[in-house]
């Protein structure tokens, strides 16, 4: 990847320093309308793809599932019903250690 910085035409003593403009989005404007307005005004804009929104939603679902699992285990433990299979636990610990601490894409 090549990155080029063009400093020609920048005003000020330091050509790497630029001013930032801030704009408060108007209520009722869609993201697309604000993006188009920014392009017309020569301002920078950023758009986050629908893929990143899907990834965020999946992460939230996984967080909820993990929280629910912890709540179930906590309730079992609180009532004295949580039983650990020592053999399965030891196998899982050894397997996790031998895999470099990564199993199923999670550390």
C-alpha positions as CSV (number, residue, x, y, z in Angstrom):
1,X,0.0,0.0,0.0
2,X,1.3,3.4,-0.9
3,X,0.5,6.5,1.0
4,X,1.2,10.0,-0.4
5,X,1.0,13.2,1.5
6,X,0.6,16.3,-0.7
7,X,1.3,19.5,1.2
8,X,1.1,21.9,-1.7
9,X,-1.6,24.5,-1.3
10,X,-1.9,24.1,2.5
11,X,-1.8,27.4,4.3
12,X,-0.1,28.1,7.6
13,X,3.4,27.8,9.0
14,X,3.3,24.0,9.4
15,X,2.1,22.3,6.2
16,X,1.2,19.1,8.1
17,X,-1.2,21.0,10.4
18,X,-4.7,21.5,9.1
19,X,-7.8,22.9,10.7
20,X,-10.8,20.7,11.5
21,X,-14.3,21.7,10.9
22,X,-17.1,20.4,13.0
23,X,-20.7,20.2,11.9
24,X,-23.6,19.2,14.0
25,X,-26.0,17.0,11.9
26,X,-29.4,18.4,11.5
27,X,-32.2,16.4,13.0
28,X,-34.3,14.5,10.5
29,X,-31.5,14.3,7.9
30,X,-30.6,10.8,6.9
31,X,-27.0,9.5,6.9
32,X,-27.0,9.6,3.1
33,X,-28.2,13.2,3.0
34,X,-25.5,14.3,5.5
35,X,-22.9,12.4,3.4
36,X,-24.0,14.1,0.2
37,X,-24.0,17.5,1.9
38,X,-20.4,16.9,3.2
39,X,-19.3,15.9,-0.3
40,X,-20.8,19.1,-1.8
41,X,-19.1,21.3,0.9
42,X,-15.7,19.7,0.4
43,X,-15.7,18.1,3.8
44,X,-14.5,14.6,4.6
45,X,-17.0,11.9,5.2
46,X,-16.9,8.3,6.4
47,X,-19.5,5.7,5.7
48,X,-19.6,2.4,7.6
49,X,-20.6,-0.5,5.4
50,X,-23.5,-2.8,6.1
51,X,-21.0,-5.6,6.7
52,X,-19.6,-3.8,9.7
53,X,-23.2,-3.4,11.0
54,X,-23.7,-7.1,10.6
55,X,-20.5,-7.9,12.4
56,X,-21.5,-5.6,15.2
57,X,-24.9,-7.3,15.5
58,X,-23.3,-10.8,15.6
59,X,-20.9,-9.7,18.3
60,X,-23.8,-8.4,20.4
61,X,-25.6,-11.7,20.0
62,X,-22.5,-13.6,21.1
63,X,-22.2,-11.3,24.1
64,X,-25.8,-11.9,25.1
65,X,-25.4,-15.7,24.7
66,X,-22.2,-15.6,26.8
67,X,-24.0,-13.6,29.5
68,X,-26.9,-16.0,29.5
69,X,-24.6,-19.0,29.8
70,X,-22.8,-17.3,32.8
71,X,-26.2,-16.6,34.4
72,X,-27.2,-20.2,34.1
73,X,-23.9,-21.5,35.5
74,X,-24.2,-19.0,38.4
75,X,-27.7,-20.1,39.2
76,X,-26.6,-23.8,39.2
77,X,-23.6,-23.0,41.4
78,X,-25.8,-20.9,43.8
79,X,-28.2,-23.9,44.3
80,X,-25.4,-26.4,44.7
81,X,-26.2,-28.1,41.4
82,X,-23.1,-27.3,39.4
83,X,-21.1,-30.5,38.8
84,X,-17.7,-30.5,37.1
85,X,-16.5,-33.5,35.2
86,X,-12.8,-33.5,36.2
87,X,-11.8,-35.7,33.2
88,X,-13.5,-33.4,30.6
89,X,-12.1,-30.3,32.3
90,X,-8.6,-31.6,32.4
91,X,-8.7,-32.7,28.7
92,X,-10.1,-29.3,27.7
93,X,-7.3,-27.5,29.7
94,X,-4.6,-29.6,28.1
95,X,-6.0,-29.3,24.6
96,X,-6.3,-25.5,25.0
97,X,-2.7,-25.3,26.2
98,X,-1.4,-27.4,23.4
99,X,-3.2,-25.4,20.8
100,X,-1.4,-22.2,21.9
101,X,-4.3,-20.9,23.8
102,X,-6.6,-20.5,20.8
103,X,-9.5,-22.8,20.2
104,X,-12.4,-22.0,18.0
105,X,-10.9,-18.6,17.1
106,X,-11.1,-17.4,20.7
107,X,-8.3,-17.1,23.3
